[in-house]
């Protein structure tokens, strides 16, 4: 009996078009976006507000900012709005700046 490969989900191709590994690596090359933070382990944090994400759909990689591991975890724990208030940040504006300055912006 010949086994067929598992069928890809209809949105798999769409998911591939939302991921930009080069851009994420470039974002991780920056310091933590929280003012005054000097932590070194940087992660690429997705911003959900005003993004192309949705229920059970992670935003595309163009909606990312650099956060250290601790601040990234805090962003998820307390939510984006409280995180913005706590640190005086505008996450959407910051994600847009990263996207506009990215050397990989021509891919999306």
Secondary structure by P-SEA (a helix, b strand, c coil): ccccccccccaaaaaaaaccaaaaaaaacccccccccccccccccccccccccccccccccccbbbbcaaaaaaaaaccaaaaaaaccccaaaaaaaaaaaccccccc
